[in-house]
């Protein structure tokens, strides 16, 4: 018998404020960056972004996404045993946001709550951690993993990447443990880290220890993104995915669908070519919502499941990258 961990519900929250490419092109014209921005939008695959409105934050967006995941799973909050919240822009550092989300949902039976912050792979890590809890501890039957990104208030107006390509939103996924005769569900994970890029991104730019100082201005409290080439993504994603599949006796020919980071459509397409396939095998939503950090692979899954569910034994790969940088990939058998 196998104690398998299955996806039983997903949900997304997209803020109602929608901004298109023209807005950003006009904005960056004053910096003489509008022509460069147009080319970047095409390469990254951008059309619209969803931006949080007043009184929206990572907790409110996570709660809304969680409600939709519960509805999709035909469950209520009392059916959940654990909540993991993953965000690199948490509303609070203490208490943990997962505890507050438990309260907002009224999830009275939840005993375990904690936050995960490893930047844009946070939700995949949260899912991996939840899977290990569910496989090894029978006290837990269902775990809610929620994630959201609130970046728009912290983006520098002269930063082409953060200000014009990254957006706000939330996603949620519910995992359930089942005793079954055949192995399925989440069956493996792989991580890769190259810390040589660790100085390229900082948030807050000044560091938390300097935030209270009067001499620190608003600009230095926001996110700092030092431009760098991302052409290493496709090569290392390809290695990561290939190694994960090989470890579990699969090849790229066995994969039915990929849910990748939504940061760069070009890098996703390049990766899939190296894996011997094309964009028909993935779901890209970065054009509709912008790049929403840790939520992005699960937002893509949620969009796909609204169109059509997968068939039994379909092989799915989740893969993303986080600043600094580190990569994560998960293997799932439907």
N, C-alpha and C positions, 0 to 999 in steps of 0.2 A: 504493500500500500504506500501511496505517496500523499504527503500533505501538501497539496497544491495551492497556489495563491492566484486567484482570478480577479480580473477587472469586472466589476459588476455595475459600475455607474461612473459617468464623467459629466462635468459641467464647466461652463465658462461664463465669465462676466466681462462684457465689453462696455466701457463708459460711453455715454451718449454723444459726447462731443467728438466730432469727426473732422479731421483736418487733412487736406489733400496736398499733393506735391507743389501746386502753384503757390500756396501760402509760404512754404519754406523757400522756394526759389525767389520770391519777392523779398522775403526777410533777409536772405544772404546776398542779395544784390548790393546792399550797402557795405558789405565786406569784399565786394568784387569776387565772390565765390559762387555766383549763381550758375555759371557755365559748368564749373567743376562739379557742382552739386547735381546737376542734371545727369551727368555721366555716372555718378555714384548711385543715384536713385535707380537707374536702369540696371546696374550691376548687382545691387543688393536686392532688387525686386520690391520697390515701394510704390504705392499708389495712395493709400490712406493710412492715417494713424488714429487710434482711439485714445483720447486724453481725459484724465479724471477731472471731474468738476468739483466745485467747492464742497467741502465736507466729505469727500470720498478719500479713502486711504486704503492701505493694504489689508486692514482688518475688514472694513466694510465690503471690499471687493471679494475677499476670500469667503466671507459669509454668503454672499450672493451666489458665488460659484458653487459652494458646498450645497446650498439648497437645491440647485439644479441637478447636481450629482445624486443627491438623495432621491429626488423625484425620478430621475432616470433609472435608479436602482430599485425603485418602489420600496424604499426604506424610510424610516423616520429617525430623527436624531438619537433616540434611545437604543437603536440597533447598533450604534457605533461603540467600540471599546477603547479606541485610541485615536488621538488627533496629532498629526505632525504638520507643522506650518513651516514652509520654506520661502524665504524672501531675503534679498539683499538690501531691501529698503523697509525693514520692519518698522511698524509704527512706534513700538516700544522695545527697549532692550530688557526691561523687567516690569511687570512679570512677563513670562513668555507669551507671545501672541497666541499660541495654540490654546492656552488657558482661557484667554479672553474670547476666542472663537467658540470654545466649548460653552461658555456662558451665554454668548449671543444666540447660539443654536438651541440652547436648552438641552444639551446632550448629557443627561444626568448619569448615564451609565459609563461614561468615559472615565477611565482610571489613569491612563497614561497620556500626558501632554508634554510636548517639547518642540523647540524650534530648531531648524537647520539653516545655516547660512554658508553656502559655498558658491556664492554668486550664481551664474546662469545654469549650473548643473544641479542646483539645490533641490528641485522637484524630483529629478531622477534619483538623486541620492536619498531623498526622503522615501521614495518608493522602494528603493533597494533595502533601506533600513527596515521599513514596514514589513517587507517580504520576509526578512530574517526573523523578526519578532513572530510573525504568523506561522512560520514553518517550525519554529523551535519551542514556542510557548503556547500551550493549548488554552491558556486563560483568555487569549485574544482570538476572536473570530473575524472581526471586521475593523479595518483601519481607514480613516479618512486622511488623505494627504492633500493639503491645500497650499496654494501658492499665489502670490500676486506681486506685481511690480508697480511702484509709484515713482516715476522718474521725472516727469515733466516739471514739477516745482524746483528740482535740483539740477536742471540742465543749464549750463552756461549758454547765453544767447549767441556767442561767437564759436560754439563748438558744433561743427557740422555733423559729427557722428551722433552724439548724445541728443542734441536738440532736435535734429531733423529726422532721425531714423528709429529712435527708440520710443516706445509708447507705454501706456498704462493698461492694466487689465488683470484678471484673476482666473485661475483654473483649479479644478478639484477632481480627484479620482478616489473611488472607494474600492478597496481590496478586500477579498473574502477568502478565508482558508476553507478548503474542502478535502476530505479524505477520499481518494480515488485510486483505482487500480493502475491507471496509466499516468505518466508524468506529463504535466501541462502547466499552463500559466507562466509565471516568471520563473525561468530556469537558470539564469546566469547573468553575470555582470562583469564589466571590465573597466578599469580606470587607467588613465595615463596622465602624467604631470611633467611639465617642463617649466620650472620656476624662473627661468631667465627673463621672462616677460613681466615679472612681478611689479616693476615700477611704472608700467604703462598706464595703469588705472588706479585711481585712489578716490574713495568716497567715505567721509568728507575729505576733501583735498588736504585740509590742514591737520587732520587727525582728531579724534574725539578729545584727546587730552588738551588740545588747544582751543576747542570750541568756546569755553567760558571767557577767554581772554578778550578784552575790549578792543585790542588792536587788530583782531582778526575780522576782516570785512566779509560781506555776504558772498562775494565771488569765491573766496577761499573756503567757504563752507560748502560749496557745491561739488559736483562730481568733476574730477579732472581726468581727461582722456588724452593721452599723448599719442598722436597718430603713429600707426605701425602697420606694416603689411600683414595680411592674413592668409598669404598663399601657402602657409604651412598646414592649414586646416584640412584640405582634401587628402594630402598624403598621410597625415596622422589619423584622421578619421578612418581612412581605408584600412590602415594597419590595425587599428583598434577593433573595428568591426570584424575583419577577417580573423583575427586572433580569437575573438569571442565565439564566433561560429565554429572555428576549428576545435576549440576546447570542448564543444558539445556535439561534435561529429556532424556538423552541418557545413555547407558551402554557400557562397553567395547565390548560387542557382536555387537554393531552397527558400530564399527569403521572398515573401509575398508583398511586404510593404515596409517602408522606412519612415519613421517619424523623427525628423532631424531638427537641429537648431534652425530657427527662422531668421537668423541674422543676415545671411547672404545667400540669395538664390543661386548666384553664380558658383559659389563654393559647394553648395549642395549638389548642383548639376555636375560639377567636375568630379566630385566624390563618387556619384552614382556611375559615371562613365568608367572610372577606375575600377568600380566593383562589377562592371560588365552589364549595366542596366541603364535606365533613363528615368526621366521625371514622371513617367506613368506609374512608377513604383513608389512615389512619395506624395505627400500632401503638403503644399506650401500655402501658408496663410499670412505670411509677412507682408504681402501686398495689401491685404484687407485690414489688418490690425496694427501694422508696424511690428517692430521687434519687442516682445514683451518678456525678455529675459528668461527666468527659470520656468515660466509657464508655457513657453512656446511649443515644445513637442506635444504636450498634453492638450493644448488648444487645437493643434492640428489633428490629434486623435479625435477630439470631441467633434470637430467639424466633419471628419470622415465618417464617424459613426452615425451622424445625423443623415447621411446619404445612404449608407449601406453597412451592415454588420459583416464582420469577417466570418469565414466558414471554419468548422472544426479542423484543427491541425494546421491552420495557416501559421506561418512563421513571421513574426514581427520584430523589427529592431528599432529601438529608441536610441538616439545619440545626440549629444550636445557638447558645447564647450563653454568654459567659464574664464573670466579674466585672470591673467597672470602667468601661465594659463594651465588649466586642467580639463580633461575630457572624460566623459562617462558614456557607457553604452550598456543597454539592457536587452536581454533576449526573452521573447515571450512566445509561447505556443498557445494558440487560441483553442 
